[in-house]
Amino acid sequence: MWVKKNPNNKTIKDVVLSNTGMTENELLYPKERYRIDKLDEAAAIITASAKASITVSVVADYDADGICSAAIMWMMLRALGVKPKIRIPR
């Protein structure tokens, strides 16, 4: 049987706000295009890896979205001058 988690959520907007912790202003007028925690740190690591010629391993899973995302990451890292290595578990 389907049970409603929060009876105060009347609209899709209410559910999104409740589940993400965003405010209504953040939802309607985002300051950033994407909200990804520590994205600046990841960019710094990738930049440093490219400068130091360090190989970066990308670990992916063995399904349709895992293979596609690994290919996209490989192409992006190559374009940034990083030596990528893809690892897919058996």
N, CA and C atoms as a LAMMPS dump frame, in Angstrom:
ITEM: TIMESTEP
0
ITEM: NUMBER OF ATOMS
270
ITEM: BOX BOUNDS ff ff ff
-5.0000000000000000e+02 5.0000000000000000e+02
-5.0000000000000000e+02 5.0000000000000000e+02
-5.0000000000000000e+02 5.0000000000000000e+02
ITEM: ATOMS id mol type element x y z
1 1 1 N 0.843 -1.187 0
2 1 2 C 0 0 0
3 1 3 C 0.88 1.239 0
4 2 1 N 0.471 2.232 -0.746
5 2 2 C 1.207 3.476 -0.853
6 2 3 C 0.887 4.364 0.337
7 3 1 N 1.928 4.881 1.003
8 3 2 C 1.743 5.763 2.153
9 3 3 C 2.442 7.083 1.85
10 4 1 N 1.748 8.183 2.063
11 4 2 C 2.321 9.494 1.829
12 4 3 C 3.313 9.812 2.943
13 5 1 N 4.553 10.179 2.559
14 5 2 C 5.599 10.448 3.546
15 5 3 C 5.298 11.685 4.38
16 6 1 N 4.934 12.754 3.716
17 6 2 C 4.691 14.002 4.421
18 6 3 C 3.355 14.565 3.948
19 7 1 N 2.345 14.538 4.796
20 7 2 C 1.034 15.017 4.369
21 7 3 C 0.988 16.519 4.088
22 8 1 N 2.012 17.267 4.508
23 8 2 C 2.052 18.71 4.246
24 8 3 C 2.466 19.031 2.808
25 9 1 N 3.051 18.055 2.12
26 9 2 C 3.466 18.255 0.736
27 9 3 C 2.26 18.106 -0.178
28 10 1 N 1.802 19.226 -0.711
29 10 2 C 0.61 19.228 -1.566
30 10 3 C 0.965 19.288 -3.053
31 11 1 N 2.145 19.831 -3.393
32 11 2 C 2.526 20.002 -4.788
33 11 3 C 3.893 19.363 -5.021
34 12 1 N 4.264 19.254 -6.295
35 12 2 C 5.585 18.731 -6.639
36 12 3 C 6.663 19.645 -6.079
37 13 1 N 6.423 20.949 -6.136
38 13 2 C 7.376 21.915 -5.589
39 13 3 C 7.599 21.651 -4.102
40 14 1 N 6.537 21.366 -3.357
41 14 2 C 6.671 21.075 -1.927
42 14 3 C 7.531 19.833 -1.692
43 15 1 N 7.351 18.819 -2.521
44 15 2 C 8.126 17.589 -2.384
45 15 3 C 9.602 17.852 -2.672
46 16 1 N 9.885 18.609 -3.754
47 16 2 C 11.274 18.918 -4.109
48 16 3 C 11.936 19.715 -3
49 17 1 N 11.251 20.729 -2.485
50 17 2 C 11.815 21.545 -1.41
51 17 3 C 12.065 20.697 -0.167
52 18 1 N 11.146 19.818 0.146
53 18 2 C 11.272 18.957 1.315
54 18 3 C 12.424 17.977 1.169
55 19 1 N 12.573 17.388 -0.002
56 19 2 C 13.589 16.358 -0.215
57 19 3 C 14.992 16.919 -0.407
58 20 1 N 15.122 18.127 -0.954
59 20 2 C 16.452 18.677 -1.245
60 20 3 C 16.964 19.627 -0.18
61 21 1 N 16.075 20.159 0.637
62 21 2 C 16.487 21.136 1.628
63 21 3 C 16.685 22.525 1.051
64 22 1 N 16.308 22.717 -0.211
65 22 2 C 16.432 24.02 -0.854
66 22 3 C 15.32 24.942 -0.369
67 23 1 N 15.567 26.23 -0.464
68 23 2 C 14.516 27.197 -0.212
69 23 3 C 13.78 27.458 -1.519
70 24 1 N 12.64 28.113 -1.431
71 24 2 C 11.881 28.417 -2.649
72 24 3 C 12.666 29.349 -3.574
73 25 1 N 13.384 30.306 -2.998
74 25 2 C 14.205 31.213 -3.809
75 25 3 C 15.322 30.464 -4.527
76 26 1 N 15.968 29.498 -3.848
77 26 2 C 17.023 28.708 -4.483
78 26 3 C 16.472 27.878 -5.633
79 27 1 N 15.266 27.382 -5.456
80 27 2 C 14.65 26.569 -6.498
81 27 3 C 14.267 27.413 -7.708
82 28 1 N 13.685 28.58 -7.46
83 28 2 C 13.187 29.416 -8.55
84 28 3 C 14.27 30.279 -9.177
85 29 1 N 15.243 30.712 -8.369
86 29 2 C 16.299 31.604 -8.859
87 29 3 C 17.663 31.087 -8.422
88 30 1 N 18.127 29.991 -9.025
89 30 2 C 19.419 29.435 -8.583
90 30 3 C 20.577 30.368 -8.906
91 31 1 N 21.506 30.522 -7.943
92 31 2 C 22.698 31.343 -8.154
93 31 3 C 23.712 30.576 -8.988
94 32 1 N 23.752 29.28 -8.798
95 32 2 C 24.681 28.429 -9.524
96 32 3 C 23.882 27.527 -10.459
97 33 1 N 24.528 27.137 -11.525
98 33 2 C 23.841 26.266 -12.471
99 33 3 C 23.623 24.881 -11.858
100 34 1 N 24.623 24.349 -11.181
101 34 2 C 24.526 23.04 -10.554
102 34 3 C 24.951 23.161 -9.098
103 35 1 N 24.367 22.342 -8.26
104 35 2 C 24.756 22.297 -6.859
105 35 3 C 25.454 20.974 -6.608
106 36 1 N 26.774 20.952 -6.77
107 36 2 C 27.552 19.752 -6.534
108 36 3 C 28.576 20.086 -5.468
109 37 1 N 28.48 19.399 -4.329
110 37 2 C 29.408 19.649 -3.235
111 37 3 C 30.839 19.346 -3.66
112 38 1 N 31.753 20.206 -3.264
113 38 2 C 33.194 20.063 -3.459
114 38 3 C 33.594 19.978 -4.931
115 39 1 N 32.815 20.576 -5.813
116 39 2 C 33.139 20.577 -7.233
117 39 3 C 34.434 21.344 -7.498
118 40 1 N 34.658 22.426 -6.74
119 40 2 C 35.889 23.196 -6.917
120 40 3 C 37.118 22.386 -6.529
121 41 1 N 36.989 21.529 -5.506
122 41 2 C 38.108 20.666 -5.104
123 41 3 C 38.398 19.626 -6.185
124 42 1 N 37.357 19.066 -6.778
125 42 2 C 37.544 18.085 -7.851
126 42 3 C 38.237 18.735 -9.045
127 43 1 N 37.841 19.956 -9.376
128 43 2 C 38.466 20.672 -10.489
129 43 3 C 39.946 20.925 -10.204
130 44 1 N 40.278 21.264 -8.968
131 44 2 C 41.676 21.504 -8.602
132 44 3 C 42.497 20.216 -8.7
133 45 1 N 41.925 19.094 -8.32
134 45 2 C 42.624 17.804 -8.406
135 45 3 C 42.865 17.437 -9.865
136 46 1 N 41.862 17.637 -10.707
137 46 2 C 42.007 17.321 -12.134
138 46 3 C 43.063 18.221 -12.772
139 47 1 N 43.042 19.502 -12.437
140 47 2 C 44.034 20.442 -12.975
141 47 3 C 45.443 20.051 -12.543
142 48 1 N 45.611 19.728 -11.269
143 48 2 C 46.922 19.325 -10.756
144 48 3 C 47.386 18.018 -11.402
145 49 1 N 46.463 17.098 -11.643
146 49 2 C 46.809 15.824 -12.278
147 49 3 C 47.291 16.046 -13.707
148 50 1 N 46.644 16.963 -14.407
149 50 2 C 47.062 17.259 -15.779
150 50 3 C 48.459 17.876 -15.793
151 51 1 N 48.728 18.794 -14.878
152 51 2 C 50.036 19.462 -14.833
153 51 3 C 51.151 18.496 -14.447
154 52 1 N 50.848 17.541 -13.554
155 52 2 C 51.865 16.614 -13.062
156 52 3 C 51.919 15.31 -13.852
157 53 1 N 51.117 15.201 -14.907
158 53 2 C 51.048 13.982 -15.728
159 53 3 C 50.729 12.745 -14.894
160 54 1 N 49.794 12.896 -13.98
161 54 2 C 49.352 11.79 -13.129
162 54 3 C 48.172 11.099 -13.802
163 55 1 N 48.183 9.769 -13.783
164 55 2 C 47.067 9.001 -14.329
165 55 3 C 45.909 9.035 -13.345
166 56 1 N 44.716 9.292 -13.861
167 56 2 C 43.505 9.336 -13.042
168 56 3 C 42.654 8.12 -13.372
169 57 1 N 42.292 7.352 -12.355
170 57 2 C 41.44 6.183 -12.556
171 57 3 C 39.982 6.554 -12.363
172 58 1 N 39.16 6.107 -13.292
173 58 2 C 37.711 6.266 -13.201
174 58 3 C 37.139 4.875 -12.994
175 59 1 N 36.412 4.672 -11.911
176 59 2 C 35.799 3.377 -11.624
177 59 3 C 34.336 3.461 -12.006
178 60 1 N 33.913 2.543 -12.871
179 60 2 C 32.54 2.547 -13.361
180 60 3 C 31.91 1.191 -13.105
181 61 1 N 30.596 1.155 -13.13
182 61 2 C 29.921 -0.133 -13.01
183 61 3 C 29.577 -0.657 -14.401
184 62 1 N 29.161 -1.898 -14.449
185 62 2 C 29 -2.593 -15.722
186 62 3 C 27.532 -2.629 -16.143
187 63 1 N 26.949 -1.467 -16.333
188 63 2 C 25.602 -1.379 -16.9
189 63 3 C 25.598 -0.24 -17.903
190 64 1 N 24.464 0.017 -18.514
191 64 2 C 24.408 0.983 -19.614
192 64 3 C 24.87 2.371 -19.191
193 65 1 N 24.37 2.88 -18.07
194 65 2 C 24.766 4.23 -17.673
195 65 3 C 26.192 4.264 -17.137
196 66 1 N 26.667 3.173 -16.55
197 66 2 C 28.042 3.129 -16.06
198 66 3 C 29.05 3.156 -17.186
199 67 1 N 28.788 2.406 -18.246
200 67 2 C 29.685 2.38 -19.394
201 67 3 C 29.682 3.734 -20.103
202 68 1 N 28.49 4.299 -20.291
203 68 2 C 28.394 5.605 -20.969
204 68 3 C 29.066 6.705 -20.158
205 69 1 N 28.846 6.722 -18.851
206 69 2 C 29.456 7.768 -18.03
207 69 3 C 30.974 7.609 -17.984
208 70 1 N 31.469 6.367 -17.996
209 70 2 C 32.921 6.151 -18.029
210 70 3 C 33.507 6.676 -19.338
211 71 1 N 32.812 6.448 -20.444
212 71 2 C 33.287 6.94 -21.735
213 71 3 C 33.299 8.466 -21.768
214 72 1 N 32.263 9.08 -21.213
215 72 2 C 32.2 10.541 -21.173
216 72 3 C 33.331 11.1 -20.305
217 73 1 N 33.553 10.477 -19.149
218 73 2 C 34.648 10.928 -18.27
219 73 3 C 35.999 10.767 -18.956
220 74 1 N 36.201 9.654 -19.676
221 74 2 C 37.459 9.422 -20.369
222 74 3 C 37.696 10.517 -21.405
223 75 1 N 36.669 10.823 -22.197
224 75 2 C 36.808 11.857 -23.221
225 75 3 C 37.055 13.231 -22.612
226 76 1 N 36.365 13.533 -21.511
227 76 2 C 36.533 14.827 -20.858
228 76 3 C 37.932 14.958 -20.26
229 77 1 N 38.396 13.915 -19.591
230 77 2 C 39.725 13.964 -18.989
231 77 3 C 40.811 14.081 -20.057
232 78 1 N 40.665 13.355 -21.158
233 78 2 C 41.624 13.453 -22.266
234 78 3 C 41.653 14.876 -22.828
235 79 1 N 40.473 15.474 -22.964
236 79 2 C 40.399 16.842 -23.49
237 79 3 C 41.073 17.842 -22.551
238 80 1 N 41.096 17.533 -21.258
239 80 2 C 41.732 18.416 -20.274
240 80 3 C 43.219 18.123 -20.096
241 81 1 N 43.732 17.144 -20.822
242 81 2 C 45.152 16.832 -20.747
243 81 3 C 45.53 15.851 -19.671
244 82 1 N 44.552 15.123 -19.137
245 82 2 C 44.801 14.135 -18.086
246 82 3 C 44.924 12.759 -18.73
247 83 1 N 45.74 11.895 -18.138
248 83 2 C 45.853 10.511 -18.595
249 83 3 C 44.819 9.674 -17.842
250 84 1 N 43.688 9.346 -18.47
251 84 2 C 42.667 8.576 -17.755
252 84 3 C 42.865 7.069 -17.883
253 85 1 N 42.408 6.349 -16.884
254 85 2 C 42.38 4.894 -16.904
255 85 3 C 40.995 4.489 -16.395
256 86 1 N 40.315 3.64 -17.153
257 86 2 C 38.972 3.206 -16.78
258 86 3 C 39.064 1.834 -16.131
259 87 1 N 38.397 1.674 -15.013
260 87 2 C 38.322 0.394 -14.325
261 87 3 C 36.856 -0.023 -14.223
262 88 1 N 36.561 -1.201 -14.736
263 88 2 C 35.208 -1.738 -14.663
264 88 3 C 35.299 -3.103 -13.992
265 89 1 N 34.634 -3.276 -12.849
266 89 2 C 34.718 -4.577 -12.154
267 89 3 C 34.052 -5.684 -12.968
268 90 1 N 34.496 -6.888 -12.732
269 90 2 C 33.936 -8.037 -13.431
270 90 3 C 32.642 -8.481 -12.812
